Amino acid sequence: MNREDDHAFSSARLYGVTTSAWDEVSTAVAAAPYPVAVLAPDGERAAHCLRELGITTTSWLGAVVGHTGGLLVDHGWLRILGSGAEALPDILDRAEPASGALPVAYDVLGGMYVWATNPAGRPTIRYFGPDVLDWEDLELGYAEWLHAVLVGSLDRFYGTLRWPGWQNDVSAVAADQGIHTFPPPWSKEGKDLSTVSRAVVALSELVSLHQDAARQLSGQDS
């Protein structure tokens, strides 16, 4: 949630404003330069997630959680979490209350996006890349980040991590699955994903695999 989201949430609580941000989000979804599938929400699960997060649909995050089970962006390359649907978990499924980090999306290669407070005290989106095995602060609030995604930033952001025909490969992968590449994308031999072997695996296992590799290479498990 960025500062605008914080203001909207405060206004809703103080003044009873109930205007949803879903109209803005859905307009951006419709105008996206690549396909975006909106998964239908379950009303009870959506309400539960909103209560647990302490947010309303006046923010972009709340609108996605309250009005969708999740978003499958660009042939399913990016899976943005909502209140859960089909094979996609809800946004609370892997929340980390102790660290204050809220996972908000995963990509098909096992990359992970979380919404967390940065050292300056501002909640921003951070990305763990399977090609670098490290976290990067994107310095964007949730609404800013999602807007950038929906206007076409994925083409540039993932430009070096795609291979000829990736659209068909990714479209055939379920929302709870990812594509494991070997050699891994963080290795010198695995940088060119057109030459590596690819296999469909459980997304949770793929995310854990990259996280474990990061800890081992940094010496945290030694």
Legacy VTK file of the C-alpha trace (Angstrom):
# vtk DataFile Version 3.0
C-alpha trace
ASCII
DATASET POLYDATA
POINTS 222 float
0.000 0.000 0.000
1.442 3.389 -0.905
0.710 6.682 0.810
-2.369 7.280 -1.340
-3.688 3.869 -0.297
-3.057 4.717 3.368
-5.011 7.969 2.989
-7.890 6.215 1.264
-8.055 3.581 4.001
-8.018 6.220 6.761
-10.755 8.179 5.020
-12.900 5.066 4.708
-12.606 4.354 8.418
-13.146 7.957 9.505
-15.872 9.032 7.135
-17.519 5.790 6.068
-16.434 6.129 2.432
-17.252 2.916 0.563
-16.141 3.757 -2.976
-14.148 0.825 -4.346
-10.943 1.149 -6.339
-12.028 -1.836 -8.430
-13.281 0.383 -11.258
-9.752 1.780 -11.638
-8.141 -1.651 -11.438
-10.567 -3.262 -13.871
-10.078 -0.424 -16.340
-6.324 -0.992 -16.221
-6.854 -4.747 -16.626
-8.989 -4.208 -19.730
-6.365 -1.940 -21.288
-3.361 -4.178 -20.553
-1.173 -4.963 -23.597
-1.151 -8.664 -22.729
-3.885 -11.044 -21.544
-5.001 -10.775 -17.930
-7.343 -13.403 -16.503
-9.463 -12.250 -13.552
-10.298 -15.200 -11.307
-13.720 -15.048 -9.668
-13.641 -14.576 -5.888
-15.437 -16.416 -3.148
-17.314 -13.778 -1.176
-16.681 -15.272 2.261
-12.989 -15.840 1.637
-12.619 -12.341 0.237
-14.292 -10.796 3.283
-12.098 -12.872 5.591
-8.897 -11.781 3.836
-9.890 -8.124 3.978
-10.658 -8.382 7.692
-7.385 -10.130 8.471
-5.381 -7.573 6.480
-7.306 -4.667 7.988
-7.927 -3.016 4.625
-10.904 -2.052 2.468
-11.576 -2.082 -1.254
-10.807 1.647 -1.423
-7.152 0.678 -1.994
-5.869 -1.188 -5.049
-4.688 -4.040 -2.851
-8.077 -4.252 -1.181
-9.844 -4.093 -4.543
-7.835 -7.031 -5.886
-8.437 -9.061 -2.724
-12.117 -8.144 -2.452
-13.069 -8.468 -6.101
-10.855 -11.265 -7.414
-9.548 -14.681 -6.546
-6.338 -13.442 -8.182
-4.992 -12.191 -11.499
-3.086 -14.271 -14.055
-1.072 -11.776 -16.069
0.650 -12.224 -19.435
-0.370 -15.824 -20.225
-0.009 -16.628 -16.506
3.630 -15.561 -16.239
2.739 -13.444 -13.189
0.242 -14.657 -10.572
-1.086 -11.807 -8.446
-2.720 -13.014 -5.258
-6.274 -12.121 -4.318
-8.698 -14.025 -2.102
-7.795 -17.348 -3.728
-9.392 -19.281 -6.578
-8.906 -22.552 -8.398
-5.234 -23.486 -7.926
-4.167 -20.043 -6.713
-3.802 -19.623 -2.925
-5.248 -16.640 -1.118
-3.058 -13.712 -0.113
-2.919 -14.881 3.518
-1.617 -18.340 2.650
2.081 -17.481 2.926
1.904 -14.247 4.911
4.750 -13.717 7.360
3.377 -11.694 10.300
6.660 -11.873 12.239
8.634 -10.192 9.456
5.811 -7.936 8.322
6.225 -9.133 4.730
3.089 -9.922 2.746
3.601 -12.020 -0.414
1.465 -10.469 -3.157
2.590 -12.264 -6.330
4.755 -14.998 -7.808
6.124 -15.486 -11.295
6.328 -18.731 -13.210
10.091 -19.054 -12.624
9.736 -18.928 -8.848
10.314 -15.222 -8.358
8.448 -13.665 -5.463
6.972 -10.227 -4.742
6.274 -9.061 -1.207
4.817 -5.874 0.216
6.918 -4.773 3.175
8.157 -1.668 4.953
11.543 -0.504 3.699
14.271 1.071 5.915
12.783 4.510 5.252
9.520 3.363 6.802
7.525 3.265 3.562
5.636 0.132 2.489
6.963 -0.882 -0.926
7.057 -3.880 -3.236
10.223 -5.989 -3.057
11.139 -8.664 -5.596
13.212 -11.804 -5.120
14.636 -12.755 -8.506
15.586 -16.373 -9.309
18.298 -15.057 -11.619
20.093 -13.072 -8.891
18.928 -14.823 -5.689
18.494 -11.518 -3.923
15.840 -9.011 -2.947
15.355 -5.744 -4.806
13.267 -2.870 -3.498
11.247 -1.695 -6.493
10.514 1.536 -4.585
6.864 1.406 -5.614
3.735 1.168 -3.497
1.302 -1.615 -4.323
-0.936 0.551 -6.512
2.038 2.016 -8.383
3.514 -1.433 -8.948
0.275 -3.036 -10.135
-0.421 -0.110 -12.448
3.067 -0.496 -13.964
2.433 -4.228 -14.462
-0.885 -3.602 -16.180
0.485 -0.968 -18.576
3.190 -3.316 -19.853
6.259 -3.336 -17.587
6.625 -7.126 -17.646
8.070 -7.156 -21.177
10.996 -5.038 -20.044
11.309 -6.450 -16.517
11.578 -10.062 -17.728
13.240 -9.399 -21.061
16.311 -11.571 -20.308
14.326 -14.400 -18.718
12.152 -15.417 -21.646
12.694 -17.849 -24.471
11.142 -18.401 -27.907
7.666 -19.895 -27.488
7.432 -19.121 -23.761
3.810 -17.989 -24.162
2.607 -21.468 -25.093
4.738 -23.130 -22.419
3.536 -20.823 -19.645
-0.119 -20.941 -20.714
-0.079 -24.715 -20.194
1.127 -24.409 -16.586
-1.404 -24.355 -13.727
-1.500 -21.402 -11.341
0.067 -23.459 -8.544
2.894 -24.692 -10.773
6.079 -23.129 -12.076
8.810 -23.880 -14.575
12.080 -25.180 -13.177
15.065 -24.560 -15.418
18.413 -26.343 -15.350
21.056 -25.107 -15.166
19.343 -22.612 -12.803
18.848 -19.007 -13.965
21.277 -17.651 -11.369
24.158 -19.701 -12.779
26.409 -18.602 -15.650
25.300 -21.610 -17.705
21.614 -20.970 -17.069
21.354 -17.351 -18.192
20.117 -18.213 -21.682
16.746 -19.839 -21.029
16.433 -20.903 -24.651
19.185 -23.494 -24.087
18.276 -24.931 -20.680
16.049 -27.852 -19.797
12.629 -26.941 -18.440
10.263 -28.940 -16.257
6.920 -28.168 -14.626
7.026 -28.411 -10.817
4.952 -27.254 -7.864
5.345 -23.486 -7.530
5.811 -23.652 -3.750
8.690 -26.100 -4.205
10.291 -23.904 -6.857
10.095 -20.799 -4.674
11.614 -22.710 -1.739
14.360 -24.099 -3.976
15.518 -20.619 -4.986
15.248 -19.305 -1.421
17.308 -22.231 -0.123
19.924 -21.712 -2.827
20.225 -18.057 -1.817
20.809 -18.992 1.834
23.371 -21.649 0.970
25.337 -19.444 -1.403
25.374 -16.615 1.110
26.675 -18.968 3.792
23.617 -18.607 6.045
23.222 -22.392 6.261
26.860 -23.084 6.952
LINES 1 223
222 0 1 2 3 4 5 6 7 8 9 10 11 12 13 14 15 16 17 18 19 20 21 22 23 24 25 26 27 28 29 30 31 32 33 34 35 36 37 38 39 40 41 42 43 44 45 46 47 48 49 50 51 52 53 54 55 56 57 58 59 60 61 62 63 64 65 66 67 68 69 70 71 72 73 74 75 76 77 78 79 80 81 82 83 84 85 86 87 88 89 90 91 92 93 94 95 96 97 98 99 100 101 102 103 104 105 106 107 108 109 110 111 112 113 114 115 116 117 118 119 120 121 122 123 124 125 126 127 128 129 130 131 132 133 134 135 136 137 138 139 140 141 142 143 144 145 146 147 148 149 150 151 152 153 154 155 156 157 158 159 160 161 162 163 164 165 166 167 168 169 170 171 172 173 174 175 176 177 178 179 180 181 182 183 184 185 186 187 188 189 190 191 192 193 194 195 196 197 198 199 200 201 202 203 204 205 206 207 208 209 210 211 212 213 214 215 216 217 218 219 220 221
